[in-house]
């Protein structure tokens, strides 16, 4: 147990009702409980949204959270400018009362780490930074704009400064450490993000049984993602046409929401001959989602940016292999040729060729899925937090 006052600065909002109760979504509530297992004096500094619509949220008012420092939520640019000073004052108060400060590298309109960097010379605290995403980072196939170029370099320079001044640095993949810290590896932990519970894993027997039942049937591919350009949606839709031209028989299901959802739905209504393209609305993460996974042979992970996708471990836990693009966040979680097939070119053509290969070698799906299942053993949400606890106690010298 870490017994010093630990304050987490994060842009995930809580909902506050008129009665003064705090609510959040089920997954964040679950994650908070795991924090409280090893942080005896835990506080939050985060945006607060006031309303009474809490039907699908979890009441966390009785959680052992020492304090909640309430930030104003940022919306449009005007509200961001209006909130900068009031929120900064709240952050100052929270930092002043903290022994250990925890912040991250994302969030609108900017990471709260930026505030903390400014306060670092004036207050005595230990600083923990967790880097789980990099929406700001340019990738080689991205359309150039001055805004994205400016955003990339501003974030990179400021976050590098933050990470160098931090006492503990946690990354979900090694690429982030290499890009921002180069050869510096002290006080760092590579801690892949996973949200799987121990009781969510399937069994080897179930994986073998599914394979036997699906022998001779059309290959079923699942693409679960937020439907935005950076997730490779357009490459998948183009690959569908290429597979149709080649007469490849395959079923592809898209599941997700986002700006490109209507485009995906429109594509799914068309006839592609040998290719059957379907669209599903998302299902609740947990038992329902894992049940859905077991209807498929392979999961498509087509991220164009460098994030570490949690879906990889979800798929492995159900004995499903991965067909993915060659980005660092994907590479860090898989072993090409063992539990995943990688499209080296990151293009629609490369994707179509890889799908064609799996259609002609269905036994590879079973082999990759079984290897993925073995890879995923022990990689639970609880173990992720246990690894963080061990690391923080070692680096911060806290008992």
C-alpha positions in Angstrom: 0.0 0.0 0.0 1.2 3.5 -0.9 0.3 5.8 2.0 1.1 9.3 0.8 -1.5 11.6 -0.6 -1.7 10.6 -4.3 -3.6 13.0 -6.7 -4.5 11.9 -10.2 -5.0 14.7 -12.7 -7.0 13.5 -15.6 -9.4 14.8 -18.2 -12.0 12.0 -17.8 -15.1 13.8 -16.4 -17.3 12.8 -13.5 -21.0 13.6 -13.4 -22.2 15.4 -10.3 -25.9 15.5 -9.4 -27.7 18.2 -7.4 -27.6 15.9 -4.4 -23.8 16.0 -4.6 -23.2 12.4 -5.7 -20.5 11.6 -8.2 -21.0 9.2 -11.2 -18.9 7.8 -14.0 -19.0 5.1 -16.6 -18.6 1.5 -15.6 -15.1 0.9 -16.9 -13.6 4.0 -15.3 -15.4 3.1 -12.0 -13.8 -0.4 -12.2 -10.4 1.2 -12.8 -10.7 3.6 -9.9 -11.4 0.7 -7.6 -8.2 -1.0 -8.6 -6.3 2.2 -7.9 -7.8 2.2 -4.4 -6.4 -1.2 -3.7 -2.9 0.2 -3.3 -3.4 3.9 -2.9 -4.7 4.6 0.6 -5.0 8.4 0.2 -6.2 8.8 -3.4 -7.7 12.0 -4.8 -8.9 13.1 -8.3 -8.6 16.4 -10.1 -10.8 16.2 -13.1 -13.7 18.0 -15.0 -17.1 17.9 -13.4 -20.3 17.9 -15.5 -23.5 18.7 -13.6 -26.7 16.9 -14.6 -29.1 14.3 -13.4 -28.9 11.7 -16.3 -27.1 8.9 -14.5 -29.0 5.8 -15.6 -26.1 4.0 -17.2 -23.5 5.4 -14.8 -22.0 4.0 -11.6 -22.2 6.0 -8.3 -18.7 6.3 -6.9 -19.7 8.6 -4.0 -18.9 5.9 -1.4 -15.5 5.1 -2.9 -12.6 5.8 -0.6 -11.6 8.9 -2.6 -10.0 11.5 -0.3 -10.9 14.5 -2.3 -12.3 15.5 -5.7 -10.8 18.8 -7.1 -13.4 20.0 -9.6 -12.3 21.4 -12.9 -14.6 23.2 -15.4 -15.1 21.1 -18.5 -13.5 22.5 -21.7 -15.7 22.6 -24.8 -15.1 25.0 -27.6 -12.1 27.3 -27.9 -13.9 30.2 -26.1 -14.7 28.0 -23.1 -11.1 26.7 -23.1 -9.8 30.3 -22.9 -12.4 31.1 -20.3 -11.4 28.1 -18.1 -7.6 28.3 -18.3 -7.2 30.5 -15.2 -10.0 29.0 -13.0 -8.8 25.5 -13.8 -5.2 26.5 -13.2 -6.1 27.7 -9.7 -7.8 24.4 -8.9 -4.7 22.5 -10.2 -2.4 24.7 -7.9 -4.5 23.8 -4.9 -4.5 20.1 -5.7 -0.7 20.1 -6.4 -0.1 22.0 -3.1 -1.9 19.3 -1.1 -0.3 16.3 -2.9 2.7 14.2 -2.0 2.5 12.3 -5.3 1.1 13.9 -8.5 -0.1 11.6 -11.3 -0.9 13.0 -14.8 -1.0 11.8 -18.4 -0.2 12.9 -21.9 -3.7 13.4 -23.5 -7.0 15.2 -23.1 -8.8 18.2 -24.5 -7.8 21.0 -24.8 -4.4 20.0 -23.5 -2.9 17.5 -21.0 -3.1 18.6 -17.4 0.6 17.7 -17.4 1.2 21.1 -19.0 -0.1 22.9 -15.9 2.0 20.7 -13.7 5.2 21.4 -15.7 4.8 25.1 -14.9 4.3 24.3 -11.2 7.2 21.9 -10.9 9.8 24.4 -9.7 7.5 25.9 -7.0 6.2 22.8 -5.2 7.7 19.7 -3.6 6.0 16.5 -5.0 6.9 13.3 -6.7 5.6 13.1 -10.3 4.2 10.1 -12.0 3.4 10.4 -15.7 1.5 7.7 -17.7 1.5 7.8 -21.5 -1.3 5.7 -23.0 -2.1 7.5 -26.3 -0.6 9.9 -28.8 -3.5 11.4 -30.8 -1.2 14.4 -31.5 1.6 12.3 -33.1 2.0 12.5 -36.9 2.2 9.3 -38.9 3.7 8.8 -42.3 0.4 8.4 -44.2 -1.3 11.4 -42.6 -2.3 14.4 -44.8 0.0 17.3 -44.0 -1.5 20.4 -42.5 0.2 23.3 -40.6 -2.1 22.7 -37.6 -1.2 19.0 -37.2 2.5 19.8 -37.8 2.4 22.5 -35.1 0.4 20.3 -32.7 2.9 17.4 -33.1 6.0 19.4 -32.3 4.4 21.4 -29.5 3.2 18.3 -27.8 6.4 16.4 -28.4 8.6 19.2 -27.0 6.5 19.9 -23.9 5.8 16.2 -23.1 9.4 15.4 -23.4 10.2 18.1 -20.9 7.5 16.7 -18.6 8.8 13.2 -18.8 12.4 14.1 -18.1 11.3 15.9 -14.9 9.0 13.1 -13.7 10.1 10.7 -11.0 8.3 7.8 -12.6 7.3 7.3 -16.3 4.8 4.6 -17.4 4.3 3.8 -21.1 1.9 1.4 -22.7 4.5 0.6 -25.3 8.2 1.0 -25.8 7.9 3.2 -28.9 6.7 6.2 -26.8 9.7 5.9 -24.5 12.1 5.6 -27.5 10.6 8.6 -29.3 10.5 10.9 -26.3 13.3 9.7 -24.0 15.6 8.2 -26.7 18.1 5.9 -24.8 16.9 7.0 -21.3 15.3 3.9 -19.6 15.7 4.6 -15.9 12.5 5.2 -13.8 10.4 3.8 -16.7 7.9 0.9 -17.0 6.4 -0.5 -20.1 3.0 -1.5 -18.9 0.6 -2.5 -21.8 -3.0 -1.4 -21.2 -5.5 -4.3 -20.8 -9.0 -4.4 -19.2 -9.5 -8.2 -19.1 -10.7 -9.9 -15.9 -9.4 -13.4 -15.1 -12.9 -14.9 -15.5 -13.3 -13.5 -19.0 -10.7 -15.8 -20.6 -11.9 -18.7 -22.7 -10.2 -22.1 -22.6 -8.0 -24.2 -25.0 -10.8 -26.7 -25.3 -13.3 -24.0 -26.4 -10.9 -22.6 -28.9 -10.4 -26.1 -30.4 -14.1 -26.8 -30.4 -14.8 -23.5 -32.2 -12.2 -24.3 -34.9 -13.7 -27.7 -35.5 -17.2 -26.3 -35.8 -16.0 -23.6 -38.3 -14.1 -25.9 -40.6 -15.1 -25.4 -44.2 -17.1 -22.3 -43.5 -16.4 -18.8 -44.9 -13.8 -16.9 -42.9 -15.4 -14.4 -40.4 -13.3 -11.2 -39.8 -14.3 -8.6 -37.1 -13.2 -5.0 -37.2 -14.0 -3.4 -33.8 -12.9 0.2 -33.7 -13.8 3.8 -33.3 -14.8 4.7 -36.8 -12.3 7.4 -37.7 -9.7 7.8 -40.4 -6.8 7.0 -38.0 -8.2 3.5 -37.3 -7.8 2.4 -41.0 -11.5 2.5 -41.9 -10.9 3.7 -45.4 -8.2 1.1 -46.1 -10.6 -1.6 -45.0 -13.4 -0.3 -47.3 -11.1 -0.1 -50.3 -9.8 -3.6 -49.5 -13.4 -4.8 -49.7 -13.5 -3.7 -53.4 -10.2 -5.4 -54.1 -11.3 -8.7 -52.6 -14.5 -8.5 -54.6 -12.5 -8.1 -57.8 -10.4 -11.1 -56.9 -13.5 -13.2 -56.1 -12.3 -13.9 -52.5 -15.1 -15.3 -50.3 -14.9 -13.7 -46.9 -17.3 -12.1 -44.3 -16.3 -8.8 -42.7 -18.1 -7.2 -39.8 -17.5 -3.6 -38.8 -18.6 -2.7 -35.3 -18.2 0.8 -33.8 -19.3 4.4 -33.7 -17.7 7.6 -35.0 -17.7 10.1 -37.8 -17.3 7.4 -40.5 -20.1 5.2 -39.1 -22.6 6.4 -41.7 -20.1 5.7 -44.5 -19.6 2.1 -43.1 -23.3 1.6 -42.9 -23.7 2.7 -46.5 -21.0 0.4 -47.7 -22.6 -2.5 -45.8 -25.8 -2.1 -47.7 -24.1 -2.7 -51.1 -23.5 -6.0 -52.8 -19.9 -7.1 -53.1 -20.5 -10.5 -54.6 -18.1 -12.9 -52.8 -17.5 -10.4 -50.0 -20.2 -9.9 -47.4 -19.7 -6.7 -45.5 -21.8 -6.1 -42.4 -22.2 -3.3 -39.8 -23.1 -3.7 -36.1 -23.7 -1.2 -33.4 -21.3 -1.6 -30.4 -22.1 -4.0 -27.6 -21.3 -3.4 -24.0 -17.7 -4.2 -23.1 -17.5 -7.3 -20.9 -19.4 -10.6 -21.1 -21.5 -9.4 -24.1 -18.4 -8.3 -26.1 -16.5 -11.4 -25.4 -19.5 -13.5 -26.4 -19.5 -11.6 -29.7 -15.8 -12.2 -30.3 -16.4 -16.0 -30.3 -18.4 -15.7 -33.5 -15.3 -14.8 -35.5 -12.0 -16.2 -36.7 -9.7 -13.2 -36.7 -9.8 -9.6 -35.4 -8.6 -6.8 -37.7 -6.5 -4.0 -36.0 -5.7 -1.4 -38.6 -4.5 1.6 -36.6 -2.5 4.1 -38.6 -1.2 5.9 -35.6 1.0 4.5 -32.9 -1.4 3.8 -30.0 -1.4 0.4 -28.2 -4.8 -1.1 -28.9 -6.4 -2.9 -26.0 -8.5 -4.9 -28.4 -5.4 -7.1 -29.1 -5.5 -8.6 -25.6 -9.3 -8.9 -25.8 -8.9 -11.0 -28.9 -6.1 -13.1 -27.6 -8.1 -13.9 -24.4 -10.8 -15.5 -26.7 -8.2 -17.4 -28.8 -8.5 -15.1 -31.8 -5.4 -14.1 -33.9 -4.8 -10.6 -35.1 -4.5 -9.2 -38.7 -3.0 -5.8 -38.3 -1.0 -3.0 -39.8 2.7 -2.5 -39.0 2.6 0.2 -36.4 4.5 0.3 -33.1 1.6 0.0 -30.8 0.5 -3.2 -32.5 4.0 -4.7 -32.9 4.6 -4.3 -29.1 1.7 -6.6 -28.3 2.1 -9.3 -30.9 4.7 -11.7 -32.4 4.4 -11.7 -36.2 4.0 -15.1 -37.7 3.0 -16.6 -34.3 -0.1 -14.9 -33.0 -0.6 -12.3 -35.7 -0.2 -11.5 -39.4 1.1 -8.1 -40.2 0.5 -6.1 -43.4 3.9 -4.5 -43.9 2.6 -1.9 -46.4 -0.3 -0.5 -44.3 -2.3 -0.1 -47.4 -5.6 -1.4 -48.7 -3.7 -3.6 -51.2 -1.5 -5.1 -48.5 -4.6 -5.7 -46.3 -6.5 -7.4 -49.2 -3.5 -9.6 -49.9 -3.2 -10.6 -46.2 -7.0 -11.4 -46.0 -6.6 -13.5 -49.2 -3.8 -15.4 -47.5 -5.9 -16.3 -44.5 -8.8 -17.3 -46.6 -6.5 -19.8 -48.4 -4.8 -20.9 -45.2 -7.6 -21.1 -42.6 -5.5 -23.3 -40.3 -3.3 -20.3 -39.7 -6.3 -18.6 -37.9 -6.5 -21.4 -35.4 -2.7 -21.5 -34.9 -2.5 -17.7 -34.3 -5.5 -17.7 -32.0 -4.1 -20.5 -29.9 -0.7 -18.8 -29.6 -2.5 -15.5 -28.8 -4.4 -17.2 -26.0 -1.1 -18.5 -24.5 0.4 -15.0 -24.9 -2.5 -13.3 -23.0 -2.2 -15.5 -19.9 -1.7 -13.3 -16.9 -2.3 -10.0 -18.8 -5.3 -8.9 -16.8 -6.5 -5.5 -15.7 -5.7 -6.4 -12.1 -2.2 -7.6 -13.0 -1.6 -4.3 -14.9 -2.3 -2.4 -11.6 -0.2 -4.8 -9.6 2.8 -4.2 -11.9 2.3 -0.5 -11.5 2.2 -0.8 -7.7 5.5 -2.7 -7.6 7.1 -0.2 -9.9 5.9 2.9 -8.1 7.0 1.5 -4.7 10.4 0.8 -6.1 10.9 4.1 -7.9 9.3 6.4 -5.4 10.5 4.4 -2.3 7.0 4.4 -0.8 5.9 1.6 1.4 
